[in-house]
Amino acid sequence: MSIKNLLDPIIEQGIRNTNFFEGRLLSGEDLRNQHNANRQHDRYLGQAIGQGIINGLEVELDNGRDGSDGEPPVVTVKKGLAINAEGEAIGLPGDDIKLALSRSIEKPTLELADFYACAGPPDKQHIPNGAGVYILVMSPVAGFKERALKSGLGDGGVASGCGSKYIQEGVEFRLVEVAVDDFKFLSEDTRDLLKNNLLSKNDPVLKNNLERLSMLRNIIAHAFFGTEKAGNYYNTSNDVISECFSVDKLSSCDVPVCVLYWTLGGVAFVDMWSVRRKLNSHYICGSGNEIESYLRLKNSESMLFQFQDHLDMLSINRASMGGVEAKKYFRYLPPAGIVPLSYKLTTGYNPAMFFKSIPHRDTPGFSNSWYEFRKENPQFIDGDNMVTIFSSAINYPPIDLNNNKMVWLYFIWQQIKNLESGSENIMSIVFTNSSMKDHSVSRFDVSRWDYSNFSSVNLTSNSGKLIGGWDNG
């Protein structure tokens, strides 16, 4: 390596731009070189902005087309844009598309243009039969469109042939299989649970077994979040996406848009938020610990949305919602979440059952008397504080239900007041990681006399005990 001096121009690593001057003979190569230089400038800007989803690109499984009838499953990908790790803006800027999933397929014949930084996805794709977890990946492609006349300097201006008129940018989708070996960063117990139980070849989780399916979805999601390895700053592969990049299953041109679980009985679930991330720049000044903390914030935001989406999946079977016990359906809860509750004609979850065996303050149930409900000293929060609660929640880790850690539970006083007056018929409960501060502060407010909190019952139930095995007495 040569030694440079101060004030030496260092231009060898810079972008080479075509120099235009009067009288220069321009060729197609000259214009392509300038075009490539402009694209490289754009890539640098895109890398500074950061990779991730700009907007849209939500993925939904079409009703009645989950593949259970033997036909290829069909998903809808909403229009939207993303930036990949190369800094290239890709996506579906115009319209939604319907996408048929196939286990074995060959790429259609199309004259592709060498337009992007990566070589491009493979020409063939084959997915083995049986149950498996897959990442739906979006990658950039470009093809030639239409024809244009051409002539040379010695042709007297007479056309002597033709060439492609346009290079049109686009995308293509493919499935990337996530094998159990791709979870090597997980603990031995978790890998064993996946390999010998939830993803067992002999007894795979089926769509009609909501308890096992929910546990599989939750563990898979948090494998993508890197929950087990959060804080391990010296391990470069803390999550599935990082592992897939390290073994070249994914490239810097790819943008993951969802995870799906596909069995011979069809697609059992589609989970966007396991891999969906907002724009996230890699150019962060500071130590590795600060970078890890910054990236965890991005994952924590996705955790909040993933959990609510997961609850929506469980609510499809409304008859069983009241019997859902979180510890049997989830390994992890996000640092904060909202659980819809049963009330009159509204179907929801039973808080006593949902938080069973999880340490928490006694939570009263509603039995057609708001007076009796308030006598049980429920913990209220102000709805105006919800943004503050969830904004601060992303700074905290998810709740590992195997650790028997306490959670804070709250009712929103405005919601309860509206229910009591009959102007609303939706009831919910908010939970947070107990490492967060207690938001049910003893703030006596005459404008909501019946919905205030009192310090004498701030930590215990009427019996002086915390539900779930902790004794405060």
LINTA-V573947 format. One record per pair of residues at least 24 apart in sequence whose ideal C-beta (glycine too) atoms are under 7 Angstrom apart, sorted by the first residue. I is the first residue (numbers start at 1). GAP is how many residues later the second one is. Records with the same first field share a line. If there is no record, write none. Layout:
# LINTA-V573947
I = GAP ; GAP
This chain:
# LINTA-V573947
15 = 25 ; 26
43 = 43 ; 44 ; 45 ; 74
44 = 43
45 = 42
46 = 37 ; 41 ; 42 ; 43
47 = 40
48 = 233 ; 235
49 = 34 ; 230 ; 232
50 = 33 ; 229 ; 230 ; 231 ; 232
51 = 32 ; 33 ; 34 ; 229
52 = 30 ; 31 ; 225 ; 226 ; 227 ; 228
53 = 27 ; 29 ; 223 ; 224 ; 225
54 = 26 ; 27 ; 28 ; 29 ; 225
55 = 25 ; 26
56 = 24 ; 25
57 = 25 ; 34 ; 200
58 = 214
59 = 77 ; 198 ; 199 ; 211 ; 213
60 = 210
61 = 206 ; 209
66 = 200 ; 201
67 = 199 ; 200
68 = 197 ; 198
72 = 28 ; 29 ; 30
73 = 28 ; 193 ; 194
74 = 24 ; 25 ; 26
75 = 24 ; 26 ; 195
77 = 180
82 = 56 ; 173
83 = 196
84 = 168 ; 169 ; 170 ; 171
85 = 167
86 = 31 ; 32 ; 166 ; 167
88 = 28 ; 29 ; 52 ; 165
90 = 48 ; 50 ; 81 ; 165
91 = 80
92 = 79
99 = 74
101 = 74
103 = 24 ; 26
110 = 33
111 = 32 ; 33
112 = 29 ; 30 ; 31
113 = 29 ; 30 ; 31 ; 54
115 = 27 ; 52 ; 54
116 = 24 ; 26 ; 137
117 = 136
118 = 133 ; 134 ; 135
121 = 51 ; 53
125 = 49 ; 50
127 = 48 ; 50
129 = 135
130 = 71 ; 74 ; 134
131 = 68 ; 73 ; 74 ; 132
132 = 45 ; 130
133 = 45 ; 87 ; 126 ; 128
134 = 41 ; 42 ; 43 ; 44 ; 126 ; 128
135 = 41 ; 43 ; 121 ; 124 ; 140
136 = 37 ; 39 ; 121 ; 122 ; 124
137 = 36 ; 37 ; 39 ; 113 ; 117 ; 118 ; 119
138 = 33 ; 35 ; 117 ; 119
139 = 32 ; 33 ; 35 ; 114 ; 115
140 = 29 ; 31 ; 113
141 = 29 ; 30 ; 31
142 = 25 ; 26 ; 27 ; 28
143 = 25 ; 27
176 = 68 ; 73 ; 74
178 = 62
182 = 58 ; 61 ; 62
183 = 40 ; 57
184 = 59
185 = 44 ; 50 ; 52 ; 53 ; 58
186 = 37 ; 42
187 = 41
190 = 29 ; 38
194 = 25
204 = 59
206 = 57 ; 59
207 = 58 ; 59 ; 61
210 = 104 ; 107 ; 110
211 = 117 ; 118
213 = 55 ; 56
214 = 100 ; 115 ; 116
215 = 114 ; 116
216 = 45
217 = 52 ; 54 ; 93
218 = 92 ; 112 ; 113 ; 114
219 = 112
220 = 39 ; 54
221 = 50 ; 53 ; 85
222 = 109 ; 110 ; 176
224 = 35 ; 50 ; 51
225 = 74 ; 78
226 = 73
227 = 105 ; 171
230 = 66 ; 167
233 = 55 ; 56 ; 59
241 = 34
269 = 44
271 = 35
273 = 29 ; 32 ; 33 ; 36
274 = 32
276 = 26
277 = 25
297 = 97
300 = 35 ; 94
301 = 93
303 = 31 ; 95
304 = 30 ; 32 ; 33 ; 86 ; 89
307 = 26 ; 27 ; 30
308 = 29 ; 30
311 = 28
318 = 29
321 = 26 ; 27 ; 28
322 = 27 ; 28 ; 31
323 = 30
324 = 25 ; 29 ; 30
325 = 28 ; 29 ; 31
326 = 28 ; 29 ; 32 ; 75
327 = 30 ; 31 ; 74
330 = 71
331 = 70 ; 71
332 = 66 ; 67 ; 68 ; 69
333 = 65 ; 66 ; 68
334 = 64
335 = 58 ; 61 ; 62 ; 63 ; 64 ; 97 ; 98
336 = 53 ; 54 ; 57 ; 95 ; 96 ; 97
337 = 94
338 = 90 ; 92
339 = 89 ; 90 ; 92
340 = 86 ; 88
341 = 86 ; 87 ; 88
343 = 76 ; 82 ; 84
344 = 81
346 = 79 ; 80 ; 81
348 = 79
351 = 78
355 = 52 ; 54
357 = 111
358 = 43 ; 49 ; 110
359 = 45 ; 46 ; 47 ; 107 ; 108 ; 109 ; 110 ; 111
360 = 46 ; 47 ; 49 ; 106 ; 107 ; 108
361 = 48 ; 100 ; 105 ; 106
362 = 99 ; 105
363 = 46
370 = 50
374 = 76
377 = 80 ; 85
378 = 33
379 = 30 ; 31 ; 32 ; 61 ; 74
380 = 30 ; 31 ; 33 ; 60 ; 71 ; 73
381 = 29 ; 31 ; 49 ; 58 ; 59
382 = 31
383 = 29 ; 31 ; 32
385 = 54
389 = 43 ; 50
392 = 44
393 = 39 ; 43
396 = 37 ; 39 ; 40
399 = 34
404 = 65
405 = 29
406 = 28 ; 60 ; 64
407 = 24 ; 25 ; 26 ; 27
408 = 24 ; 26 ; 28 ; 30
410 = 29 ; 30
413 = 35 ; 38
416 = 35
417 = 34
